Amino acid sequence: MKILIACEYSGRVRDAFIKKGHNAISCDILPTELPGPHFKGDVEDVLFHRWDMIIAFPPCDHLAVSGARWFKEKQADGRQQQGIDFFMMFANHHCKQIAIENPVGIMSTKWRKPNQIIQPWQFGHGETKKTGLWLKGLPNLKPTNVVEGREQRIWKMPPGPERAKSRALTFNGIADAMADQWG
């Protein structure tokens, strides 16, 4: 399959699909951290090519409930609406197989509830990070390796320039489950 991994700089999901023999490319405004097929730039420049599957990780900065204390400000200056519009660009795409990943946030009320909520501890990582998957033409992910040690390490990171990037990373177990079950 020809697969676009949108808003991914890490290459983790892209590489999981490539290992399964698919033609996958990641796209982000940041350069990729792992060598491989990557488009550095605006996802709209490649989004409307012909794709068999799109897996999108739109920024959650203005959508996630973790930032609720800033919602009024973000609504007033338009940042929240920009985030909603960007998310919905993927939701309204004509591709037959789409997964959109985002933490628990306003899209559950602005659009619809996610098809599924997943946690890293369901896929071999002893962490909590409640994440929604909005799916079109794809089944829910089945847990692959339920583990103990469910900590919130990712949320306890100190402020700094790398915090947002680190919090946005897709866990390898989830990337592998996507490739195994959707590929």
C-alpha positions as CSV (number, residue, x, y, z in Angstrom):
1,M,0.0,0.0,0.0
2,K,1.0,3.6,-0.5
3,I,0.7,5.2,3.0
4,L,1.1,8.8,4.2
5,I,2.1,9.2,7.8
6,A,1.2,12.8,8.4
7,C,2.7,15.1,11.0
8,E,5.4,12.5,12.0
9,Y,9.0,13.5,12.4
10,S,10.2,10.5,14.3
11,G,9.8,8.0,11.4
12,R,8.6,5.3,13.9
13,V,5.2,4.6,12.3
14,R,6.6,5.1,8.8
15,D,9.4,2.5,9.4
16,A,7.0,0.0,11.0
17,F,5.0,0.0,7.7
18,I,8.1,-0.1,5.6
19,K,9.2,-3.2,7.5
20,K,5.9,-4.8,6.4
21,G,6.7,-4.1,2.8
22,H,4.6,-1.0,2.3
23,N,5.5,2.2,0.5
24,A,5.2,4.6,3.4
25,I,6.4,8.2,3.7
26,S,6.3,10.5,6.7
27,C,5.6,14.2,6.4
28,D,6.3,17.0,8.9
29,I,7.5,20.6,9.1
30,L,10.4,19.1,11.1
31,P,13.1,17.0,9.5
32,T,12.9,13.2,10.2
33,E,14.9,11.8,13.0
34,L,15.5,8.5,11.3
35,P,16.7,8.2,7.7
36,G,14.0,7.2,5.3
37,P,11.3,8.5,3.0
38,H,10.2,11.9,4.4
39,F,8.7,15.1,3.1
40,K,9.8,18.1,5.1
41,G,7.2,20.7,4.6
42,D,3.5,21.5,4.6
43,V,1.4,18.3,4.6
44,E,-1.1,20.0,2.2
45,D,1.6,19.8,-0.5
46,V,1.3,16.0,-0.5
47,L,-2.0,15.2,1.2
48,F,-4.1,15.2,-1.9
49,H,-1.9,12.7,-3.8
50,R,-3.4,9.2,-4.2
51,W,-3.0,7.3,-0.9
52,D,-4.3,3.9,0.1
53,M,-4.0,4.9,3.8
54,I,-3.4,8.0,5.8
55,I,-2.3,8.0,9.4
56,A,-2.3,11.5,10.9
57,F,-0.9,12.9,14.1
58,P,-2.2,16.5,13.9
59,P,-0.8,18.9,16.6
60,C,-2.8,18.8,19.8
61,D,-1.5,22.2,21.1
62,H,-4.9,23.9,20.8
63,L,-7.2,20.8,21.2
64,A,-6.0,18.7,24.1
65,V,-7.7,19.0,27.5
66,S,-4.3,19.3,29.1
67,G,-4.3,22.9,27.8
68,A,-7.9,23.7,28.8
69,R,-6.8,26.6,31.0
70,W,-5.7,28.5,27.8
71,F,-8.8,27.6,25.7
72,K,-10.5,31.0,26.1
73,E,-7.4,32.8,24.8
74,K,-7.0,30.3,22.0
75,Q,-10.6,30.6,21.0
76,A,-10.4,34.4,21.0
77,D,-7.3,34.6,18.8
78,G,-8.3,31.8,16.4
79,R,-5.7,29.2,17.3
80,Q,-8.2,26.7,18.5
81,Q,-10.3,27.0,15.3
82,Q,-7.1,26.6,13.2
83,G,-6.4,23.4,15.1
84,I,-9.9,22.1,14.5
85,D,-9.7,22.9,10.8
86,F,-6.4,21.2,10.5
87,F,-7.7,18.0,12.2
88,M,-10.9,18.1,10.1
89,M,-8.8,18.3,6.9
90,F,-7.8,14.7,7.6
91,A,-11.2,13.7,8.8
92,N,-12.9,14.9,5.6
93,H,-10.2,13.5,3.2
94,H,-11.6,11.1,0.5
95,C,-9.0,8.4,1.3
96,K,-10.8,5.1,2.3
97,Q,-8.6,4.2,5.2
98,I,-7.7,7.0,7.7
99,A,-6.6,7.0,11.3
100,I,-6.3,10.3,13.2
101,E,-4.5,10.2,16.5
102,N,-4.9,12.8,19.2
103,P,-5.0,13.0,23.0
104,V,-8.3,13.4,24.8
105,G,-9.6,16.8,23.8
106,I,-12.3,19.0,22.3
107,M,-12.6,17.0,19.1
108,S,-14.9,14.6,21.0
109,T,-17.5,17.4,21.2
110,K,-16.5,19.5,18.2
111,W,-16.8,16.6,15.8
112,R,-17.4,13.1,17.4
113,K,-16.0,10.8,20.0
114,P,-13.0,8.7,18.9
115,N,-13.6,5.1,17.8
116,Q,-11.1,4.0,20.4
117,I,-9.0,5.1,23.3
118,I,-5.6,3.4,23.6
119,Q,-2.9,3.4,26.2
120,P,0.9,2.7,25.8
121,W,0.6,0.0,28.5
122,Q,-1.6,-2.0,26.1
123,F,1.3,-2.3,23.7
124,G,4.3,-3.1,25.8
125,H,5.2,0.3,27.4
126,G,4.6,0.8,31.1
127,E,3.2,4.3,30.7
128,T,-0.1,6.1,30.6
129,K,-1.0,8.4,27.8
130,K,-4.7,8.3,27.0
131,T,-5.0,8.7,23.3
132,G,-7.9,8.7,20.9
133,L,-8.1,7.1,17.5
134,W,-10.6,8.4,15.0
135,L,-10.9,5.7,12.3
136,K,-12.3,5.4,8.8
137,G,-12.2,2.1,7.1
138,L,-9.9,0.6,9.7
139,P,-10.6,-1.7,12.7
140,N,-9.8,-0.8,16.3
141,L,-6.3,-1.7,17.4
142,K,-6.2,-4.8,19.5
143,P,-3.8,-4.7,22.5
144,T,-0.6,-6.7,21.8
145,N,1.3,-6.7,25.1
146,V,-0.5,-5.5,28.2
147,V,2.1,-4.7,30.9
148,E,2.2,-3.4,34.4
149,G,4.1,-0.3,35.7
150,R,1.6,2.2,34.4
151,E,3.3,5.5,35.2
152,Q,2.8,9.0,33.8
153,R,6.5,9.5,33.0
154,I,5.8,11.4,29.8
155,W,3.8,14.1,31.6
156,K,6.5,14.6,34.3
157,M,9.1,15.9,31.9
158,P,10.6,19.2,32.9
159,P,9.8,22.3,30.7
160,G,12.2,22.8,27.8
161,P,12.6,22.9,24.1
162,E,12.5,19.1,23.6
163,R,9.5,18.5,25.9
164,A,6.8,18.9,23.2
165,K,8.7,16.7,20.8
166,S,9.2,14.0,23.4
167,R,5.6,14.0,24.5
168,A,4.4,13.7,20.9
169,L,6.4,10.6,20.1
170,T,4.5,7.5,19.1
171,F,5.5,4.5,21.2
172,N,7.2,1.8,19.1
173,G,4.7,-0.9,20.3
174,I,1.8,1.2,19.0
175,A,3.6,1.9,15.7
176,D,4.2,-1.9,15.3
177,A,0.5,-2.7,16.2
178,M,-0.7,-0.2,13.5
179,A,1.6,-1.8,10.9
180,D,0.8,-5.4,11.9
181,Q,-3.0,-4.9,12.2
182,W,-3.7,-2.3,9.5
183,G,-0.9,-3.2,7.0
